[in-house]
Amino acid sequence: MSILTLFISTAAALSGYSDNSLPITPTVKDTIKASQTVTVQTNIIAPEGYQLVWHDEFNDTSHAEGKCTMPNSDWEYEIAKPGWVNNELQHYVPGITHTGDTLAFISNGTLKLITKKIDKEVYSVRLYAKKSTGFKYGYIEARMKLPTGIGTWPAFWMMPVHYNNDWPASGEIDIMEEVGYDPNVIVGSLHAASHYGSSPASGRTTCSTSQKEFHKYAVEWTSSRITFFVDDKAYYTYNNTNKGHADWPYDAPFYIILNMAWGGNWGGAQGVDESALPTTYEVDYVRVFQKNSK
């Protein structure tokens, strides 16, 4: 596959992956060993026709020494250096930095993902949920409060379980992205061989308090269409027109990703403001619903 140059535009580089990153081999991943007692949630209302199949409510309790538990064993951390994808500036670390700073922790019922400058370098977190199995189709939702600051690039998205380093051919589903220089503009995108990089299948909407309050971001993904939502309101739909894999690779299991990038092709398109650091991307829950089998 040839290396393609992605041009910056107002919607440029929406992808979590970019072709200029493909020749770079990522560093090893670290699997979280902590466990979490899962309780049945009786107050979760599923969309009509769906049932809850997986979720994390981030209700772990704090350790006695004051530090909180990491997300449970359904999650994996990415470990990577700056420039691994999209010319981003952060180091991805497994929750705690070499200096002992905790960048991923749970308290008061939410997961906090911190982006922080330490010794002239910026550190952040990227997490994968159910990476080895993923989910095929469903209503995938998270309730989140987004970070502030020029240079921030929070994302809630999905990649295929059987990814063979062939982006964009194998597909990508970006449920929610926002960049700090364009605050409160929520973007949902799809990437495939026929639509990717600076020209994805994409829609956007405005959520005026996305950085001050929690809001719900979701997709409803079926074999015939993918629809993007903010607070249960649809703002963009992409239909399967049966043109084949190049247009619709979204017929395989995909896994969930939460990450907080700093700078990069899109997040840093108007520079970065390090005075905004540290900044926090806060997640109340992540839930996956699938069609009832009846």
N, C-alpha and C positions, 0 to 999 in steps of 0.2 A: 504494500500500500504506500503510495507516495505521500510525502508530508505536505499538507495543505496549509496555506497562510490564511488565517481568519482576520477579516477586516473589521475594525471597530465601527459600530454605528450605534444609534440609540438603543438598539436591542441586541448589540453585538455580544458574542461570547456568552450566550445564556447557558451553555453546557457546563456540566461539572467536569467533563473531559474535553480536551481540545487536541487537535492533531499535532500541534507542536510539542505535546507532552509524550506522545506515544513512544518515541525512541528511548525515553528515560526509564530505566528499570526502577520500580518503587522499592523502598526498603521493606523489611519484614513487617508483618502485622502481628499484633499482640492480642490474644484472646483473653477476655476478662474472665477471671476465675471465681469472682464473688458470686454468691447465690442469693436469690430473693424468694421469699415465701409468697407464692401467688394466691390471692384470695379471689373468690368469685365475686364479680361486681354485679349486683342486682339492680343498680340504678342506671346502667348504661342502656340508652335507648337506641336500638339499631334502626337504620333506614328501612323503610317498608320493603319487605321481601328479602331482607338480609339477616344474617346472624353473626354475632361476634365470634371470631376464630382466633384472634391473637391481640394482645394489648400490653402496654406497660403504662401504669399510672404513676410511676415514680414516687411510690409511697414508702420507700425504705426508711428505716430509722437511723438516726445518727449514732456513730460510734462514741464510746465514752470519752475518747481523747479529743473529741470535738470535730474530727473530720468525718465526712459522711461516706456511706457506701457508694461504690461506683454503680452504674447500670448493670443489670443482671447478666447471666451467662448467655442470653440470647444475643448479646451485642459484642462486637469486636471493634477495637481501635485500629485506625490506620497510623503507621509511623512513616513519615516522609519528610524530606528536606524542602526548602524553598525552591520553586521552579519546577516541581514535579508535575503539576498541571496548571495550565492557563497563566503561566508566569506569576503565580501567586507568591506572596512574600513570607508566609508563615511557615514555621516548623510544625508539623503535626506530631503530637506526643501522646503516649498512652495514659492520659488522664492527669499525670503528675510530671512536672518538669524535672530536669537534673538538679535544680535548685530546691526542690521540694514544694514548689507552688502547685496547688491543686487546681486544675483547669476544668475538670468535669466532676460534679458532685451533686448529690440530691439533698435537698432540705425543704421543709415545709411543703412537701408534696409536688415539687417541681425539679426538673433536671436543669442545672445551670451549666452552660458551656461558655467558658471565659476565654477571651482573647487578650493577651497581655504582653507587654514589652519587658524583657528581662535581659540585662547586659547587652543592650543595643540590638537584640534580636526579638522577633515577634513569634509567639507560640500560641497554638490553638488546638482544636480537637475536631476529629472526623470519626463518626461512629457508623457502623453497619449493623443492621438488625436482620437476623435469620438469613445470613449471607449464603449458607450452603443449600437452603431450600427455597427461600423466597415465597412469593405468592403469585398465582396466576389469576387475574381478574379480581375485582372486588371494589369496595368503597374504602379508601385508605385516607385516614384523617389524623391531623394533629392539632392541638390547641397550643398556641405559642405567643410569646411577646418578643419582638425583634429588637436587635441591638441598635444603638445610635452611633453616628460618626462616619465621616467621609473616609472610605477605604473598607468599610464593612461589606460583606457579601454572604449573608446567611442563606442556607438552602435546605430544603426538605425534598428529597428526590429519590429516584429508583434506577437501578441498573440491572441488567440481566444476570441471572445466576450463572449461566453458561457463556460468560464473556470471554472471547478469544482474542483480545487485543485488536478487535476489528471495528472500533468505533468509527463512524456512526452506524455501520451496517446492522449491528445487533440491537440497536435502539437505546433510548434513554427517555425517562419520564420525569420531568421537573415539576413537581407539584406546587412548590412555592420558591421563588427567589425574589430578592430585593437587594438593591445596592444603596449604600449610605448617601451618595450624592444625589440620589433621586428618591428621597424618603417617602414611604407609604404607597409607592407604586408597586403592586404585586404582579408578578409575571409567572405564568404557567406555560410550559413549553414541551414539545416533543421533538426528538431528534432521530432521524433515520437516514438512509442513503439518499433519499429524495428531498429531505428537508433537514438541515443541520447547521451548526455554527452560527453565523450571523443571519441565516435565513431559515430558522426553524418553523415548525407549525406552532404558532404562539398566540396567546392572548394576554391582555393585561387589564387590571382594574385598580381603583384607588381605595385604600383603607386608611382613613385619615388619622387613626389612633393606633396603627400597627406597632409603633415603638413605645407606646405608653400603656397599652392595655392588651390583654390576651384576646386572640381571635382564632377562629377555626379555619384551617386550610385543608382542602380535600380534593381527591379525584374520584369519580366513578368510572371504572375501567371495565368494559365488556368486550366481547368479540366484535362488536359492531361500531363502538364509539368510545371516546374518552372525553369526559366533561370535567372541567375545573370549577371549583367552588371557593368562595370566601364567605364564612358565616352562613352556610347553607344556600347561598345564592349563586347560581351558575353564571359564569361570565365568558366561557369559551368552550366550544365543542369541536372535536376533530373526528370525522366519520371515516370508517373503513370503507373505501370504495373498491375493494377487492382488486387492487392493482398489483398485489404480490408483496413479497418480503421487503423490497426496497422502499415501499411506502408504509407497510404495516408489519414491523417486526414484533409487535406488541401481542404476540400469541404464545409467549413462553413465560416461565416464572421470573419475576424481578424481585430484588431485595431492597429494603428501605435504607436510606442514608440521611443522617443529620450531620451537617458540617458548618463551620464558621470560617470562611476564607478571609484573608486580609490582602487587599490590593488585587493584582492580577488584571487580565485583559479587560474585564468588565468592571469589577469592583474598584480598580484603580485607574479607570479611564479618565478621571478628573483629579488624579493625585490621591494622596492619603494624608490624613491628619492624625499624627500619633498622639496628639494631646487628648484624643478621644479614648485612649487606652488607659486602663483596662475597660472592656465593654462586655456585656453579657447577653447571650442568646438563651432565652428561658423557655422550657418546654413543659407543659402541664401533663400531657399524655400523648401517646401514639396508639391508634387503634386500627385494626383491619377487620372489616366485615365482608362476608361472602354470601352469595345467593343461597337461600334455603334449599336443601336437597329434596324437599317435598315436591 
